[in-house]
Amino acid sequence: MSSSVSDRLQQQSERIMGLWEERARQEVDAAMHQDSLLLRDSLPLYLSQLVNELSTNIERTPTRIRDDEKESTRTGKERGRERAGYVDYSMPQLIFEYHILRQVVFQVLEEEVPLKMQERDIIIDSIEQAVNDAATQFSQTLREIQTLFMETLTHDLRNPITIVKTGMYLILGRLGQGETNVDDVAARIIRTANRMDVMIQNLLDASHLRAGQSLKLECAVCDLEQLAQDVVADLSFAYKNRFVVVSEGPIMIYCSRKEIQRVIENIATNAVKYGAPGRPITLTLQQTATQISLTIHNEGQPISPDAQAILFQQFRRTTATGEQTGWGLGLFLAKSITEAHHGTISVESEEGKGTSFIIILPKGEVQP
C-alpha cells in the first residue's frame, strides 16, 4: 500500500476539518451554537493518528500498534467525555458526527483517485473504533453525572437545612427567655430557604434541558438597569457592599425578568466565590440601537484557557475551585437562559485584568 493516501490526508486535514465543521453545524442540532475550537476539540489529534495508521513509512511493530490503539482510545474517550458535558448532545448526535467525518474523509481523499479497498477498510475500522470509544465514555460520563448529582444533592442541601433547623432552635430559645428581637436569625433562615429554592429550581431546569425541553419564558418590557440594581441590593444583604452598578440610566429590554435575574445572580455569586476577597465586583451596562451588553467583572486569579473551555458545561467544575462546593449548574443555566433570549454569553480572563463575563442580549421581542 502506497503512503500517498497518508500524505494526502495530512495535507488536506485542515480542509477536512473545515468541511466537517460546516456540515456538522448544518446537520447536528447540538453543534449549531458551539464555537469552532470546542466543536473540533480532539479532531486534529484523531486525524493525525489516522495519518499514521495509513502510512507505510512507519514500521507497524506490535508495540507501535498497541501504543497507537491506546492513544486512539484515549482520544475517542476524551471526545465522548466532552460531548456528555453539553446538555444539547445525545448519543445519536455524537455518533452522527463521526458518520459525517467518514463521509468527508472519503469525499476529499477520493477527489483525484479512488481509495484502495485496504485503505478504505483502515479508515472505516478506525472511525468505527473511535465511535465505540466515544460512545462508551459518553455513557460512563452520564453515569458519573448521576452519581455526582446524588452526592452533591445530599451534601449541599444538608448544610442549609442544618442552618434552618439551628435558626429555629435559636428563635425558640430566645422566645422562651422572653426576648422578642429575633429579626437577625429570621432573616438568615429566609436567606437560606431562598438559597435552597434556587438550588432546587436549578436542578429542575437542568433536568428539563437534558430531557430536550426548552425553558419557558414569560417576557415583558423590563428596565435592565433597575433589575441589576435590585439584584445588587439583595446580594449586598449577604455580601455587604461588594457590588457596583455602572449605567448611563434606564435600559429597556423585552425579556423574562425572572430568568435574567437568575443569570445576573448566578454570575455575580460566582464572582464572589472565586474573585479576590473584599475587592469590588462591577456590573456595567451598555446599549446600542439593537442590543444590550452586561459585563460582570471581578478581580483575582484568571481562569485558565482549559478551564474556560468547560466553564459553561453542566456538572463541570474546574480544579481551581478549591473548597467551593456546588453542582456546576450556575453558569450552565446562565448560558441556557441567555441563548433562550437569542443572546450570547462569553468570558474574558487574563492575569492582572481579572475576569469578565459578557452577556449580549437583543432589544427586540423574544419568542419563547
Number of C-alpha atoms within 10 A of each C-alpha: 10 12 16 12 21 21 15 14 24 16 12 15 19 13 14 22 19 15 16 22 21 14 17 21 17 11 15 18 13 18 23 16 12 12 10 14 10 13 19 17 16 17 18 14 14 20 18 14 18 20 21 19 19 22 20 15 10 11 10 14 9 9 9 12 13 12 12 17 16 11 15 21 19 18 21 24 24 18 24 26 20 22 26 25 20 19 19 18 19 20 15 10 18 21 18 16 19 18 15 17 21 17 11 19 20 17 13 16 17 14 9 8 8 13 14 12 8 11 19 14 12 14 18 15 12 18 20 16 16 23 23 16 20 28 24 16 23 26 16 16 19 14 12 13 18 12 12 14 16 11 12 14 16 11 13 15 14 12 12 18 15 12 16 19 11 14 19 15 12 15 19 14 12 14 13 10 9 9 11 10 11 14 10 10 17 16 13 15 20 12 17 18 16 13 14 18 11 15 18 14 12 18 17 12 19 22 13 14 16 16 12 13 11 14 17 12 17 14 18 13 14 16 16 23 22 16 18 22 16 13 16 22 15 13 18 13 11 11 14 12 15 16 23 16 16 16 17 11 12 13 17 15 22 19 27 20 19 12 21 18 16 18 22 21 19 18 18 23 16 14 23 20 13 19 21 15 13 12 14 17 22 19 24 18 21 16 17 9 8 9 14 19 18 23 21 23 26 27 24 19 17 21 20 13 12 9 15 16 16 18 21 24 22 21 22 20 19 14 8 13 11 9 7 9 12 17 19 16 22 27 20 23 24 24 20 23 24 19 16 20 26 16 18 19 20 14 17 15 20 15 12 10 14 17 23 23 18 18 22 20 22 20 20 15 14 17 11 14
